[in-house]
Amino acid sequence: MLSINGIYDGEKIIPTAPIPLEPGSHFKVIITFLESIEAEEEKGLSRFCGIWEDDRDAEDIIDDICSASQR
């Protein structure tokens, strides 16, 4: 069994890498649709949300960053 990643553009499935099979060969395939690309990108960015918790206001944080970079 061989797995190939690809993207469905709404009309056709486009492999993201060359398919290492002989031209003209015939195989049965199973096509499985995973998450939409938009959903995957949103999920990827959401891991950054809520990481930083700080009770200081933005001005105090910037002052701390500036003073630390001057050391």
C-alpha positions in Angstrom: 0.0 0.0 0.0 1.2 3.5 -0.8 -0.1 6.8 0.6 0.1 10.0 -1.4 -0.7 13.5 0.0 -2.6 15.8 -2.3 -5.0 18.7 -2.6 -8.5 18.8 -4.0 -9.0 22.1 -5.8 -12.8 21.6 -6.2 -12.4 19.9 -9.6 -9.5 17.5 -9.4 -7.1 15.9 -6.9 -3.5 17.2 -7.3 -0.7 15.1 -5.7 1.8 17.2 -3.7 4.7 14.9 -4.6 5.5 12.7 -7.6 3.7 9.3 -7.6 6.4 6.6 -7.8 4.5 4.2 -10.1 5.1 3.1 -13.6 3.2 5.1 -16.2 0.3 3.2 -17.6 -0.1 1.0 -14.5 -3.5 0.5 -13.0 -4.3 0.4 -9.2 -7.4 0.6 -7.1 -7.3 3.7 -4.9 -9.1 4.9 -1.8 -9.6 8.7 -1.7 -10.1 10.1 1.8 -11.0 13.8 2.3 -9.5 15.2 5.5 -10.1 18.7 6.9 -10.5 21.6 4.5 -7.3 23.6 4.1 -9.0 26.6 5.7 -10.0 24.6 8.8 -6.4 23.2 9.0 -4.9 26.7 8.8 -7.3 28.0 11.5 -6.5 25.1 13.7 -2.8 25.7 13.2 -3.0 29.3 14.2 -5.3 28.7 17.2 -2.5 26.9 19.0 -1.0 30.4 19.6 -4.1 31.9 21.1 -4.2 32.2 24.9 -0.5 31.3 25.4 0.6 34.5 26.9 -1.2 35.7 30.0 -0.1 38.9 31.6 -1.9 41.3 33.9 0.2 44.3 33.0 -1.0 46.8 30.4 0.7 47.0 27.0 2.8 50.0 27.9 4.4 48.2 30.9 5.2 45.2 28.8 6.8 47.3 26.1 8.9 49.1 28.7 10.1 45.8 30.1 11.0 44.5 26.6 12.9 47.7 25.8 14.8 47.8 29.0 15.7 44.1 28.6 17.1 44.6 25.1 19.3 47.5 26.3 21.2 45.3 28.8 
